Structure formats: C-alpha cells, structure tokens
Amino acid sequence: MVLRERGTGRRLGKLSLVDLAGSERCTRAATTGERLLEARNINSSLLALSKCIRPRAAGTKPNYRESRLTRLLEDSLSGAALTTMVCAVSPCA
C-alpha cells in the first residue's frame, strides 16, 4: 500500500503476506486433529475475507471484526489504499 501523508509529500508503504495454503475441504483433510482444526480456521478466515471484500465492492462499509485476518488487513482493504491481491490456484478438481 502506498499512501501520501497530507502536506509532507511522504509516501507510506505496507506489504502484507498472507499464506492461506491448505484451504481444502474438511472432508478431504484428516477427520480429526490438527489438520482438521487448521483447515477449519483457514476456511473461516477466507469466508470472513470474502464478507469484507463484497461490501467494499458494493460501496458499503464492511465489518472487519469477524476475524484476525480481516482486522490485520483493514487498512489495506479500506478505500484509501491501493491493494493488489495475488492468488495461486491449482487447476486440479
């Protein structure tokens, strides 16, 4: 994110790297233990992120309080930021 401070001409930048790898369906993950808990947390974070992106695209104010991920990315997802999201998606079914 690159912003200019008012009146100073300075630019501020922020780089957020978020790894959401392993967001498979819970039925494909191990049915118990750490892998199931990890998959559940990743999927809930993705759901909360989509709940923030959709209202922003519609022009309404989203709720960033649903997950830690959206709280951390709030300033990047706000209207004052330039944000680029890069996704690596597997073509496998």
Buried (B, 14 or more C-beta within 10 A) or exposed (E): BEBEEEEEEEEEEEEEEEEEEEEEEEEEBEEEEEBBEBBEBBBEBBEBBEBBBEEBEEEEEBEBEBBEBBEEBBBBBBEEBEBEEEEEEEEEE
